[in-house]
Amino acid sequence: MDEDSELLFAYARRGDVESLSALVRRHSVWMQAFLRGLLPSAADAEDVFQETWVRVVKSAGKYRGGKVRPYLAVVARSAAMDRLRQTGRFVSLDAEDEEGSSAVESLPDAGPTPGERFESKATSEDVRAAVRGLPEGPRQVLLMRIEGELSFKEIASELGVPLGTALTWMRTATLKLKDILGVPK
């Protein structure tokens, strides 16, 4: 059993608050980055970060083992999707309307071309913005894979899609990011 599992079990079985604090410290950086990629604002990400840990605390007794980071990523994603639904900001940018156009096609040009941005050193904010601009499915797969360290099988299961779809969405995400950031293919 890995150390994170031991910490979560220590909290679940004995109410060891120090173990829970250690888990929060260990997982806060990647989880906040993960949530920031899923949600429209830093304030939303912070609120959902807190909600994620509330959910972990409430369901700690149901944890049966396994890797903790993927478990936390699933809980965080669920909390983020609930937040988007509650606030009415859950909009699929790649869903087509009755005319066959998607919302992403109607977005205005946001400034410099990807090549110009890349030449002027793509900053981490440029990368975060590029990730936020990905269609929902590819963005979630990318974040669940990188930030949540979930396997593609776990991602497919969590999203309720075939494994091939999860793999295709990852490829779509990486190709679109390369295009947006002006990275040669």
N, CA, C and O atoms as a DFTB+ gen file, in Angstrom:
740 C
 N C O
     1  1       0.856      -1.175       0.000
     2  2       0.000       0.000       0.000
     3  2       0.900       1.235       0.000
     4  3       1.864       1.309       0.763
     5  1       0.579       2.202      -0.860
     6  2       1.409       3.397      -0.915
     7  2       1.077       4.346       0.246
     8  3       0.077       4.177       0.945
     9  1       1.930       5.329       0.424
    10  2       1.807       6.228       1.564
    11  2       0.517       7.047       1.529
    12  3      -0.099       7.274       2.570
    13  1       0.102       7.494       0.337
    14  2      -1.140       8.264       0.236
    15  2      -2.342       7.428       0.654
    16  3      -3.241       7.925       1.333
    17  1      -2.361       6.166       0.252
    18  2      -3.460       5.276       0.663
    19  2      -3.468       5.113       2.169
    20  3      -4.527       5.131       2.797
    21  1      -2.293       4.953       2.748
    22  2      -2.201       4.820       4.199
    23  2      -2.734       6.066       4.895
    24  3      -3.419       5.968       5.913
    25  1      -2.418       7.240       4.344
    26  2      -2.906       8.490       4.936
    27  2      -4.428       8.574       4.861
    28  3      -5.085       8.952       5.831
    29  1      -4.983       8.218       3.700
    30  2      -6.437       8.289       3.553
    31  2      -7.118       7.270       4.466
    32  3      -8.144       7.571       5.077
    33  1      -6.555       6.077       4.558
    34  2      -7.111       5.079       5.474
    35  2      -6.997       5.546       6.930
    36  3      -7.913       5.319       7.720
    37  1      -5.895       6.190       7.290
    38  2      -5.722       6.678       8.658
    39  2      -6.793       7.698       8.997
    40  3      -7.313       7.714      10.112
    41  1      -7.118       8.541       8.045
    42  2      -8.184       9.512       8.291
    43  2      -9.536       8.799       8.364
    44  3     -10.324       9.048       9.276
    45  1      -9.797       7.919       7.406
    46  2     -11.095       7.241       7.335
    47  2     -11.365       6.379       8.568
    48  3     -12.487       6.354       9.074
    49  1     -10.351       5.679       9.047
    50  2     -10.551       4.725      10.139
    51  2     -10.431       5.341      11.523
    52  3     -11.144       4.961      12.450
    53  1      -9.500       6.317      11.653
    54  2      -9.238       6.862      12.988
    55  2      -9.533       8.351      13.106
    56  3      -9.412       8.930      14.185
    57  1      -9.920       8.968      11.994
    58  2     -10.180      10.405      12.042
    59  2      -8.900      11.208      12.227
    60  3      -8.934      12.308      12.778
    61  1      -7.777      10.671      11.775
    62  2      -6.468      11.308      11.930
    63  2      -6.379      12.549      11.030
    64  3      -6.120      12.451       9.830
    65  1      -6.600      13.706      11.639
    66  2      -6.635      14.967      10.895
    67  2      -5.265      15.310      10.311
    68  3      -5.187      15.936       9.255
    69  1      -4.202      14.915      10.973
    70  2      -2.859      15.164      10.435
    71  2      -2.644      14.418       9.119
    72  3      -1.993      14.926       8.206
    73  1      -3.192      13.224       9.034
    74  2      -3.087      12.463       7.782
    75  2      -3.834      13.167       6.659
    76  3      -3.343      13.249       5.533
    77  1      -5.019      13.671       6.967
    78  2      -5.786      14.415       5.968
    79  2      -5.034      15.680       5.561
    80  3      -4.976      15.998       4.373
    81  1      -4.468      16.393       6.501
    82  2      -3.694      17.606       6.194
    83  2      -2.513      17.286       5.289
    84  3      -2.203      18.049       4.374
    85  1      -1.860      16.169       5.542
    86  2      -0.735      15.764       4.701
    87  2      -1.203      15.492       3.279
    88  3      -0.525      15.868       2.322
    89  1      -2.353      14.844       3.129
    90  2      -2.903      14.584       1.794
    91  2      -3.211      15.885       1.069
    92  3      -2.886      16.033      -0.109
    93  1      -3.833      16.823       1.764
    94  2      -4.162      18.107       1.146
    95  2      -2.888      18.803       0.688
    96  3      -2.836      19.320      -0.428
    97  1      -1.865      18.825       1.528
    98  2      -0.602      19.465       1.145
    99  2       0.021      18.790      -0.071
   100  3       0.504      19.469      -0.977
   101  1       0.013      17.473      -0.099
   102  2       0.632      16.725      -1.200
   103  2      -0.086      16.909      -2.532
   104  3       0.543      16.891      -3.591
   105  1      -1.386      17.083      -2.477
   106  2      -2.170      17.062      -3.713
   107  2      -2.745      18.423      -4.105
   108  3      -3.451      18.519      -5.109
   109  1      -2.463      19.454      -3.353
   110  2      -3.092      20.741      -3.641
   111  2      -2.616      21.373      -4.947
   112  3      -3.431      21.937      -5.676
   113  1      -1.334      21.297      -5.264
   114  2      -0.812      21.982      -6.455
   115  2      -1.407      21.406      -7.730
   116  3      -1.955      22.147      -8.546
   117  1      -1.305      20.086      -7.913
   118  2      -1.833      19.514      -9.153
   119  2      -3.349      19.636      -9.211
   120  3      -3.912      19.865     -10.281
   121  1      -4.025      19.482      -8.053
   122  2      -5.484      19.536      -8.070
   123  2      -5.976      20.937      -8.431
   124  3      -6.946      21.083      -9.174
   125  1      -5.314      21.956      -7.912
   126  2      -5.711      23.322      -8.257
   127  2      -5.466      23.602      -9.735
   128  3      -6.271      24.276     -10.378
   129  1      -4.374      23.098     -10.273
   130  2      -4.109      23.265     -11.706
   131  2      -5.159      22.523     -12.526
   132  3      -5.642      23.038     -13.535
   133  1      -5.503      21.337     -12.101
   134  2      -6.527      20.538     -12.764
   135  2      -7.863      21.284     -12.784
   136  3      -8.500      21.399     -13.831
   137  1      -8.279      21.787     -11.630
   138  2      -9.553      22.499     -11.537
   139  2      -9.522      23.815     -12.303
   140  3     -10.526      24.223     -12.886
   141  1      -8.376      24.474     -12.301
   142  2      -8.254      25.738     -13.045
   143  2      -8.429      25.492     -14.540
   144  3      -8.917      26.359     -15.266
   145  1      -8.027      24.305     -14.997
   146  2      -8.208      23.970     -16.400
   147  2      -9.645      23.626     -16.749
   148  3     -10.046      23.753     -17.905
   149  1     -10.424      23.194     -15.770
   150  2     -11.813      22.814     -16.017
   151  2     -12.801      23.956     -15.810
   152  3     -13.880      23.962     -16.403
   153  1     -12.436      24.915     -14.976
   154  2     -13.386      25.961     -14.573
   155  2     -12.993      27.323     -15.128
   156  3     -11.822      27.568     -15.417
   157  1     -13.979      28.213     -15.277
   158  2     -13.719      29.493     -15.940
   159  2     -12.932      30.516     -15.121
   160  3     -12.382      31.453     -15.699
   161  1     -12.860      30.372     -13.809
   162  2     -12.148      31.387     -13.028
   163  2     -11.375      30.759     -11.874
   164  3     -11.658      29.643     -11.437
   165  1     -10.402      31.508     -11.402
   166  2      -9.611      31.050     -10.257
   167  2     -10.494      30.939      -9.017
   168  3     -10.296      30.044      -8.194
   169  1     -11.462      31.838      -8.877
   170  2     -12.366      31.791      -7.720
   171  2     -13.196      30.504      -7.746
   172  3     -13.365      29.853      -6.716
   173  1     -13.711      30.141      -8.920
   174  2     -14.449      28.883      -9.041
   175  2     -13.557      27.705      -8.691
   176  3     -13.972      26.799      -7.968
   177  1     -12.326      27.716      -9.204
   178  2     -11.397      26.623      -8.939
   179  2     -11.125      26.507      -7.436
   180  3     -11.063      25.396      -6.908
   181  1     -10.965      27.623      -6.748
   182  2     -10.708      27.584      -5.304
   183  2     -11.916      27.042      -4.547
   184  3     -11.768      26.238      -3.627
   185  1     -13.115      27.483      -4.937
   186  2     -14.325      26.985      -4.284
   187  2     -14.480      25.482      -4.488
   188  3     -14.808      24.754      -3.551
   189  1     -14.243      25.022      -5.710
   190  2     -14.404      23.599      -6.014
   191  2     -13.279      22.788      -5.367
   192  3     -13.487      21.633      -4.995
   193  1     -12.102      23.377      -5.230
   194  2     -11.017      22.715      -4.501
   195  2     -11.483      22.397      -3.078
   196  3     -11.305      21.282      -2.589
   197  1     -12.080      23.391      -2.426
   198  2     -12.596      23.185      -1.064
   199  2     -13.706      22.136      -1.061
   200  3     -13.731      21.258      -0.198
   201  1     -14.624      22.226      -2.027
   202  2     -15.723      21.267      -2.123
   203  2     -15.199      19.849      -2.341
   204  3     -15.749      18.890      -1.798
   205  1     -14.142      19.719      -3.131
   206  2     -13.554      18.403      -3.369
   207  2     -13.118      17.769      -2.057
   208  3     -13.397      16.597      -1.806
   209  1     -12.441      18.532      -1.230
   210  2     -11.964      17.973       0.036
   211  2     -13.108      17.694       0.994
   212  3     -13.035      16.755       1.786
   213  1     -14.176      18.504       0.934
   214  2     -15.353      18.199       1.747
   215  2     -15.923      16.849       1.320
   216  3     -16.293      16.033       2.165
   217  1     -15.994      16.614       0.010
   218  2     -16.500      15.337      -0.494
   219  2     -15.592      14.177      -0.093
   220  3     -16.072      13.095       0.245
   221  1     -14.281      14.406      -0.131
   222  2     -13.341      13.356       0.267
   223  2     -13.556      13.012       1.740
   224  3     -13.577      11.839       2.114
   225  1     -13.715      14.041       2.571
   226  2     -13.937      13.820       4.003
   227  2     -15.222      13.017       4.218
   228  3     -15.243      12.058       4.989
   229  1     -16.299      13.422       3.524
   230  2     -17.587      12.749       3.709
   231  2     -17.577      11.305       3.218
   232  3     -18.287      10.457       3.759
   233  1     -16.776      11.026       2.196
   234  2     -16.795       9.674       1.621
   235  2     -15.558       8.855       1.972
   236  3     -15.362       7.772       1.420
   237  1     -14.726       9.351       2.877
   238  2     -13.477       8.658       3.214
   239  2     -13.723       7.219       3.661
   240  3     -12.919       6.336       3.364
   241  1     -14.807       6.978       4.358
   242  2     -15.112       5.628       4.830
   243  2     -15.424       4.659       3.697
   244  3     -15.384       3.445       3.897
   245  1     -15.731       5.170       2.522
   246  2     -16.055       4.320       1.373
   247  2     -14.825       3.994       0.530
   248  3     -14.891       3.145      -0.359
   249  1     -13.707       4.659       0.803
   250  2     -12.477       4.415       0.041
   251  2     -12.000       2.990       0.304
   252  3     -11.855       2.575       1.454
   253  1     -11.756       2.247      -0.774
   254  2     -11.386       0.834      -0.655
   255  2      -9.952       0.544      -1.083
   256  3      -9.553      -0.617      -1.171
   257  1      -9.198       1.566      -1.342
   258  2      -7.817       1.358      -1.745
   259  2      -7.593       1.752      -3.187
   260  3      -8.513       2.193      -3.876
   261  1      -6.380       1.592      -3.631
   262  2      -6.008       1.998      -4.980
   263  2      -5.252       3.317      -4.942
   264  3      -5.035       3.906      -3.882
   265  1      -4.861       3.759      -6.119
   266  2      -4.112       5.004      -6.193
   267  2      -4.983       6.178      -5.766
   268  3      -6.126       6.305      -6.205
   269  1      -4.444       7.021      -4.921
   270  2      -5.205       8.123      -4.360
   271  2      -5.360       9.262      -5.373
   272  3      -6.435       9.855      -5.469
   273  1      -4.312       9.572      -6.121
   274  2      -4.394      10.716      -7.041
   275  2      -5.509      10.553      -8.078
   276  3      -6.282      11.491      -8.273
   277  1      -5.624       9.417      -8.743
   278  2      -6.758       9.254      -9.664
   279  2      -8.108       9.340      -8.950
   280  3      -9.062       9.898      -9.491
   281  1      -8.186       8.796      -7.755
   282  2      -9.416       8.882      -6.959
   283  2      -9.771      10.347      -6.712
   284  3     -10.921      10.751      -6.886
   285  1      -8.775      11.141      -6.304
   286  2      -9.013      12.558      -6.045
   287  2      -9.387      13.305      -7.331
   288  3     -10.222      14.209      -7.307
   289  1      -8.770      12.925      -8.443
   290  2      -9.085      13.566      -9.720
   291  2     -10.535      13.325     -10.114
   292  3     -11.199      14.221     -10.635
   293  1     -11.020      12.128      -9.868
   294  2     -12.417      11.815     -10.185
   295  2     -13.356      12.635      -9.295
   296  3     -14.351      13.177      -9.776
   297  1     -13.044      12.723      -8.013
   298  2     -13.868      13.511      -7.091
   299  2     -13.837      14.986      -7.493
   300  3     -14.876      15.647      -7.496
   301  1     -12.661      15.504      -7.831
   302  2     -12.527      16.904      -8.229
   303  2     -13.283      17.192      -9.524
   304  3     -13.959      18.214      -9.639
   305  1     -13.167      16.294     -10.492
   306  2     -13.878      16.481     -11.766
   307  2     -15.381      16.500     -11.537
   308  3     -16.090      17.330     -12.105
   309  1     -15.859      15.597     -10.714
   310  2     -17.287      15.530     -10.418
   311  2     -17.762      16.839      -9.767
   312  3     -18.812      17.374     -10.125
   313  1     -16.986      17.338      -8.822
   314  2     -17.340      18.600      -8.162
   315  2     -17.318      19.764      -9.154
   316  3     -18.164      20.656      -9.088
   317  1     -16.358      19.752     -10.062
   318  2     -16.265      20.823     -11.066
   319  2     -17.457      20.780     -12.013
   320  3     -18.032      21.820     -12.334
   321  1     -17.831      19.587     -12.461
   322  2     -18.982      19.474     -13.370
   323  2     -20.263      19.898     -12.658
   324  3     -21.125      20.539     -13.260
   325  1     -20.393      19.545     -11.381
   326  2     -21.562      19.991     -10.614
   327  2     -21.600      21.511     -10.531
   328  3     -22.663      22.116     -10.674
   329  1     -20.457      22.125     -10.303
   330  2     -20.395      23.595     -10.231
   331  2     -20.810      24.221     -11.556
   332  3     -21.575      25.186     -11.576
   333  1     -20.315      23.683     -12.651
   334  2     -20.667      24.226     -13.963
   335  2     -22.163      24.081     -14.234
   336  3     -22.782      24.981     -14.801
   337  1     -22.735      22.969     -13.840
   338  2     -24.177      22.787     -14.038
   339  2     -24.970      23.750     -13.153
   340  3     -25.955      24.334     -13.605
   341  1     -24.556      23.918     -11.917
   342  2     -25.261      24.800     -10.977
   343  2     -25.236      26.249     -11.441
   344  3     -26.218      26.975     -11.285
   345  1     -24.125      26.662     -12.006
   346  2     -23.989      28.064     -12.406
   347  2     -24.460      28.314     -13.834
   348  3     -24.457      29.451     -14.307
   349  1     -24.863      27.249     -14.514
   350  2     -25.341      27.410     -15.881
   351  2     -24.242      27.710     -16.869
   352  3     -24.513      28.189     -17.970
   353  1     -22.991      27.434     -16.492
   354  2     -21.867      27.726     -17.376
   355  2     -21.335      26.487     -18.053
   356  3     -20.243      26.498     -18.621
   357  1     -22.099      25.431     -17.993
   358  2     -21.687      24.181     -18.620
   359  2     -22.144      24.227     -20.074
   360  3     -23.281      23.879     -20.389
   361  1     -21.255      24.656     -20.944
   362  2     -21.576      24.797     -22.356
   363  2     -20.523      24.044     -23.153
   364  3     -19.325      24.265     -22.980
   365  1     -20.967      23.176     -24.005
   366  2     -20.043      22.460     -24.866
   367  2     -19.736      23.335     -26.071
   368  3     -20.632      23.658     -26.851
   369  1     -18.487      23.716     -26.225
   370  2     -18.094      24.585     -27.329
   371  2     -18.097      23.867     -28.666
   372  3     -18.134      24.509     -29.715
   373  1     -18.059      22.539     -28.637
   374  2     -18.030      21.826     -29.907
   375  2     -19.384      21.230     -30.293
   376  3     -19.496      20.570     -31.325
   377  1     -20.416      21.460     -29.469
   378  2     -21.757      20.990     -29.817
   379  2     -22.298      21.852     -30.955
   380  3     -22.188      23.078     -30.932
   381  1     -22.877      21.194     -31.940
   382  2     -23.379      21.921     -33.109
   383  2     -24.818      22.367     -32.890
   384  3     -25.619      21.670     -32.266
   385  1     -25.130      23.570     -33.429
   386  2     -26.505      24.048     -33.381
   387  2     -27.270      23.504     -34.585
   388  3     -26.750      22.677     -35.333
   389  1     -28.503      23.968     -34.768
   390  2     -29.327      23.437     -35.857
   391  2     -28.765      23.750     -37.241
   392  3     -29.139      23.099     -38.217
   393  1     -27.877      24.731     -37.341
   394  2     -27.258      25.080     -38.618
   395  2     -25.941      24.344     -38.856
   396  3     -25.312      24.524     -39.899
   397  1     -25.524      23.525     -37.907
   398  2     -24.291      22.763     -38.051
   399  2     -23.045      23.527     -37.623
   400  3     -21.929      23.093     -37.907
   401  1     -23.220      24.669     -36.938
   402  2     -22.084      25.455     -36.459
   403  2     -21.879      25.208     -34.976
   404  3     -22.835      24.965     -34.238
   405  1     -20.625      25.272     -34.543
   406  2     -20.347      25.109     -33.122
   407  2     -20.021      26.467     -32.513
   408  3     -19.641      27.405     -33.214
   409  1     -20.176      26.553     -31.204
   410  2     -19.906      27.807     -30.500
   411  2     -18.457      28.232     -30.668
   412  3     -18.169      29.426     -30.748
   413  1     -17.544      27.277     -30.721
   414  2     -16.137      27.615     -30.845
   415  2     -15.853      28.338     -32.173
   416  3     -14.945      29.166     -32.250
   417  1     -16.627      28.024     -33.203
   418  2     -16.436      28.679     -34.501
   419  2     -16.852      30.142     -34.477
   420  3     -16.393      30.938     -35.297
   421  1     -17.726      30.496     -33.532
   422  2     -18.216      31.870     -33.484
   423  2     -17.423      32.760     -32.535
   424  3     -17.717      33.949     -32.408
   425  1     -16.419      32.194     -31.868
   426  2     -15.617      33.003     -30.949
   427  2     -14.777      34.007     -31.731
   428  3     -14.221      33.668     -32.776
   429  1     -14.681      35.243     -31.231
   430  2     -13.869      36.232     -31.928
   431  2     -12.384      35.919     -31.818
   432  3     -11.947      35.229     -30.897
   433  1     -11.620      36.433     -32.767
   434  2     -10.167      36.280     -32.736
   435  2      -9.656      36.998     -31.495
   436  3      -9.961      38.171     -31.278
   437  1      -8.890      36.300     -30.693
   438  2      -8.453      36.840     -29.407
   439  2      -7.112      37.551     -29.461
   440  3      -6.549      37.843     -28.407
   441  1      -6.585      37.837     -30.616
   442  2      -5.336      38.579     -30.651
   443  2      -4.311      37.968     -31.567
   444  3      -4.623      37.550     -32.682
   445  1      -3.068      37.916     -31.086
   446  2      -1.970      37.454     -31.929
   447  2      -2.155      36.007     -32.386
   448  3      -2.822      35.200     -31.739
   449  1      -1.547      35.725     -33.501
   450  2      -1.625      34.363     -34.033
   451  2      -0.835      33.422     -33.132
   452  3       0.015      33.872     -32.364
   453  1      -1.102      32.129     -33.216
   454  2      -0.349      31.176     -32.397
   455  2       1.159      31.274     -32.636
   456  3       1.945      31.173     -31.694
   457  1       1.556      31.468     -33.880
   458  2       2.980      31.589     -34.176
   459  2       3.603      32.804     -33.496
   460  3       4.712      32.725     -32.969
   461  1       2.894      33.917     -33.509
   462  2       3.392      35.124     -32.845
   463  2       3.501      34.921     -31.339
   464  3       4.460      35.367     -30.709
   465  1       2.512      34.244     -30.771
   466  2       2.567      33.992     -29.329
   467  2       3.709      33.054     -28.985
   468  3       4.390      33.247     -27.977
   469  1       3.925      32.039     -29.814
   470  2       5.011      31.104     -29.552
   471  2       6.350      31.803     -29.656
   472  3       7.236      31.576     -28.831
   473  1       6.508      32.653     -30.664
   474  2       7.766      33.368     -30.841
   475  2       8.055      34.291     -29.678
   476  3       9.219      34.541     -29.363
   477  1       7.026      34.801     -29.037
   478  2       7.236      35.691     -27.900
   479  2       7.237      34.917     -26.578
   480  3       6.918      35.470     -25.526
   481  1       7.599      33.630     -26.646
   482  2       7.675      32.727     -25.491
   483  2       6.303      32.483     -24.877
   484  3       5.768      33.308     -24.137
   485  1       5.764      31.338     -25.206
   486  2       4.468      30.943     -24.646
   487  2       4.638      30.772     -23.145
   488  3       5.425      29.940     -22.693
   489  1       3.906      31.555     -22.380
   490  2       3.988      31.468     -20.922
   491  2       3.018      30.419     -20.417
   492  3       2.196      29.893     -21.168
   493  1       3.128      30.128     -19.143
   494  2       2.214      29.133     -18.580
   495  2       0.776      29.613     -18.688
   496  3      -0.130      28.791     -18.824
   497  1       0.542      30.914     -18.632
   498  2      -0.822      31.425     -18.792
   499  2      -1.314      31.195     -20.210
   500  3      -2.493      30.906     -20.417
   501  1      -0.425      31.320     -21.189
   502  2      -0.806      31.019     -22.577
   503  2      -1.212      29.556     -22.703
   504  3      -2.186      29.228     -23.379
   505  1      -0.468      28.700     -22.058
   506  2      -0.779      27.273     -22.117
   507  2      -2.113      27.008     -21.421
   508  3      -2.949      26.275     -21.950
   509  1      -2.325      27.603     -20.230
   510  2      -3.603      27.421     -19.527
   511  2      -4.764      27.924     -20.379
   512  3      -5.812      27.281     -20.448
   513  1      -4.580      29.066     -21.021
   514  2      -5.633      29.612     -21.883
   515  2      -5.888      28.679     -23.061
   516  3      -7.036      28.471     -23.453
   517  1      -4.832      28.123     -23.620
   518  2      -4.982      27.205     -24.741
   519  2      -5.743      25.953     -24.299
   520  3      -6.605      25.461     -25.026
   521  1      -5.429      25.448     -23.131
   522  2      -6.122      24.268     -22.614
   523  2      -7.602      24.600     -22.392
   524  3      -8.475      23.800     -22.730
   525  1      -7.886      25.782     -21.822
   526  2      -9.282      26.173     -21.604
   527  2     -10.038      26.303     -22.919
   528  3     -11.259      26.150     -22.942
   529  1      -9.338      26.583     -24.013
   530  2      -9.973      26.734     -25.314
   531  2     -10.240      25.430     -26.043
   532  3     -10.865      25.429     -27.104
   533  1      -9.776      24.325     -25.490
   534  2     -10.015      23.023     -26.124
   535  2     -11.480      22.623     -25.973
   536  3     -12.140      23.039     -25.021
   537  1     -11.985      21.831     -26.892
   538  2     -13.336      21.279     -26.713
   539  2     -13.388      20.489     -25.406
   540  3     -12.371      19.977     -24.939
   541  1     -14.561      20.399     -24.836
   542  2     -14.735      19.812     -23.510
   543  2     -14.144      18.408     -23.362
   544  3     -13.377      18.164     -22.430
   545  1     -14.479      17.499     -24.245
   546  2     -13.986      16.120     -24.126
   547  2     -12.476      16.038     -24.150
   548  3     -11.883      15.481     -23.226
   549  1     -11.825      16.577     -25.184
   550  2     -10.363      16.543     -25.222
   551  2      -9.713      17.250     -24.024
   552  3      -8.690      16.788     -23.518
   553  1     -10.297      18.362     -23.570
   554  2      -9.736      19.094     -22.424
   555  2      -9.791      18.228     -21.174
   556  3      -8.815      18.148     -20.428
   557  1     -10.934      17.578     -20.940
   558  2     -11.059      16.751     -19.748
   559  2     -10.092      15.578     -19.783
   560  3      -9.462      15.265     -18.773
   561  1      -9.968      14.930     -20.928
   562  2      -9.044      13.798     -21.042
   563  2      -7.619      14.266     -20.771
   564  3      -6.891      13.625     -20.013
   565  1      -7.217      15.375     -21.380
   566  2      -5.864      15.908     -21.182
   567  2      -5.602      16.189     -19.707
   568  3      -4.571      15.780     -19.174
   569  1      -6.518      16.879     -19.046
   570  2      -6.318      17.231     -17.646
   571  2      -6.371      16.012     -16.732
   572  3      -5.605      15.918     -15.773
   573  1      -7.269      15.083     -17.026
   574  2      -7.348      13.882     -16.200
   575  2      -6.078      13.045     -16.356
   576  3      -5.624      12.422     -15.396
   577  1      -5.508      13.029     -17.555
   578  2      -4.291      12.255     -17.812
   579  2      -3.075      12.930     -17.183
   580  3      -2.284      12.277     -16.503
   581  1      -2.926      14.230     -17.407
   582  2      -1.721      14.928     -16.939
   583  2      -1.807      15.289     -15.462
   584  3      -0.912      14.957     -14.685
   585  1      -2.868      15.959     -15.081
   586  2      -2.974      16.413     -13.694
   587  2      -3.461      15.311     -12.762
   588  3      -2.994      15.198     -11.628
   589  1      -4.407      14.496     -13.245
   590  2      -4.960      13.447     -12.401
   591  2      -4.203      12.143     -12.451
   592  3      -4.415      11.263     -11.617
   593  1      -3.308      12.012     -13.438
   594  2      -2.522      10.797     -13.634
   595  2      -3.388       9.545     -13.761
   596  3      -2.998       8.467     -13.314
   597  1      -4.566       9.694     -14.373
   598  2      -5.427       8.550     -14.604
   599  2      -4.978       7.838     -15.867
   600  3      -4.458       8.458     -16.794
   601  1      -5.183       6.541     -15.892
   602  2      -4.906       5.786     -17.109
   603  2      -6.018       6.095     -18.107
   604  3      -7.069       6.611     -17.727
   605  1      -5.790       5.784     -19.373
   606  2      -6.830       6.029     -20.367
   607  2      -8.051       5.159     -20.092
   608  3      -9.181       5.572     -20.350
   609  1      -7.828       3.966     -19.573
   610  2      -8.947       3.105     -19.218
   611  2      -9.772       3.742     -18.102
   612  3     -11.002       3.726     -18.156
   613  1      -9.106       4.301     -17.094
   614  2      -9.817       4.973     -15.997
   615  2     -10.554       6.208     -16.506
   616  3     -11.683       6.476     -16.096
   617  1      -9.919       6.949     -17.392
   618  2     -10.540       8.149     -17.960
   619  2     -11.795       7.767     -18.741
   620  3     -12.849       8.380     -18.571
   621  1     -11.679       6.762     -19.590
   622  2     -12.825       6.317     -20.392
   623  2     -13.972       5.893     -19.483
   624  3     -15.129       6.232     -19.732
   625  1     -13.652       5.164     -18.445
   626  2     -14.677       4.718     -17.506
   627  2     -15.339       5.907     -16.815
   628  3     -16.565       5.960     -16.718
   629  1     -14.553       6.848     -16.342
   630  2     -15.087       8.017     -15.634
   631  2     -15.958       8.873     -16.550
   632  3     -16.998       9.374     -16.122
   633  1     -15.552       9.042     -17.782
   634  2     -16.312       9.870     -18.713
   635  2     -17.452       9.109     -19.386
   636  3     -18.307       9.710     -20.038
   637  1     -17.461       7.790     -19.225
   638  2     -18.517       6.982     -19.829
   639  2     -18.412       6.902     -21.346
   640  3     -19.421       6.888     -22.050
   641  1     -17.167       6.848     -21.843
   642  2     -16.940       6.750     -23.287
   643  2     -16.061       5.540     -23.561
   644  3     -15.377       5.053     -22.660
   645  1     -16.072       5.048     -24.803
   646  2     -15.173       3.935     -25.139
   647  2     -13.706       4.359     -25.014
   648  3     -13.376       5.538     -25.138
   649  1     -12.846       3.393     -24.769
   650  2     -11.411       3.655     -24.647
   651  2     -10.885       4.372     -25.892
   652  3     -10.092       5.306     -25.777
   653  1     -11.317       3.946     -27.069
   654  2     -10.874       4.577     -28.314
   655  2     -11.229       6.052     -28.379
   656  3     -10.463       6.854     -28.912
   657  1     -12.382       6.414     -27.841
   658  2     -12.781       7.819     -27.816
   659  2     -11.855       8.618     -26.912
   660  3     -11.433       9.717     -27.273
   661  1     -11.535       8.076     -25.737
   662  2     -10.621       8.770     -24.823
   663  2      -9.261       8.969     -25.489
   664  3      -8.667      10.041     -25.378
   665  1      -8.772       7.946     -26.176
   666  2      -7.478       8.062     -26.864
   667  2      -7.552       9.078     -27.998
   668  3      -6.614       9.849     -28.199
   669  1      -8.647       9.085     -28.732
   670  2      -8.820      10.046     -29.817
   671  2      -8.882      11.463     -29.265
   672  3      -8.288      12.379     -29.833
   673  1      -9.593      11.646     -28.168
   674  2      -9.688      12.977     -27.571
   675  2      -8.323      13.469     -27.085
   676  3      -8.030      14.662     -27.171
   677  1      -7.489      12.561     -26.578
   678  2      -6.154      12.959     -26.152
   679  2      -5.341      13.414     -27.355
   680  3      -4.648      14.430     -27.303
   681  1      -5.432      12.656     -28.428
   682  2      -4.716      13.042     -29.649
   683  2      -5.238      14.387     -30.162
   684  3      -4.453      15.250     -30.555
   685  1      -6.546      14.560     -30.158
   686  2      -7.143      15.829     -30.574
   687  2      -6.614      16.972     -29.718
   688  3      -6.254      18.029     -30.237
   689  1      -6.567      16.761     -28.410
   690  2      -6.086      17.803     -27.494
   691  2      -4.641      18.172     -27.799
   692  3      -4.303      19.354     -27.870
   693  1      -3.791      17.173     -27.980
   694  2      -2.381      17.487     -28.214
   695  2      -2.180      18.167     -29.566
   696  3      -1.372      19.089     -29.675
   697  1      -2.904      17.726     -30.595
   698  2      -2.766      18.371     -31.906
   699  2      -3.277      19.804     -31.880
   700  3      -2.659      20.696     -32.460
   701  1      -4.410      20.029     -31.205
   702  2      -4.957      21.389     -31.128
   703  2      -4.033      22.302     -30.321
   704  3      -3.836      23.462     -30.681
   705  1      -3.471      21.782     -29.240
   706  2      -2.536      22.582     -28.444
   707  2      -1.303      22.940     -29.264
   708  3      -0.832      24.077     -29.218
   709  1      -0.790      21.986     -30.002
   710  2       0.363      22.275     -30.858
   711  2       0.006      23.357     -31.862
   712  3       0.798      24.261     -32.124
   713  1      -1.180      23.259     -32.416
   714  2      -1.615      24.249     -33.396
   715  2      -1.786      25.627     -32.750
   716  3      -1.301      26.628     -33.278
   717  1      -2.467      25.672     -31.623
   718  2      -2.711      26.937     -30.928
   719  2      -1.395      27.586     -30.502
   720  3      -1.224      28.798     -30.640
   721  1      -0.467      26.780     -29.986
   722  2       0.793      27.321     -29.480
   723  2       1.861      27.438     -30.556
   724  3       2.962      27.923     -30.297
   725  1       1.532      26.992     -31.769
   726  2       2.469      27.139     -32.878
   727  2       3.657      26.194     -32.820
   728  3       4.727      26.504     -33.342
   729  1       3.475      25.055     -32.195
   730  2       4.540      24.065     -32.086
   731  2       4.507      23.212     -33.340
   732  3       3.441      22.737     -33.730
   733  1       5.665      23.004     -33.989
   734  2       5.687      22.159     -35.192
   735  2       5.213      20.740     -34.869
   736  3       5.502      20.206     -33.798
   737  1       4.486      20.144     -35.803
   738  2       3.951      18.790     -35.596
   739  2       4.940      17.733     -35.958
   740  3       4.644      16.544     -35.841
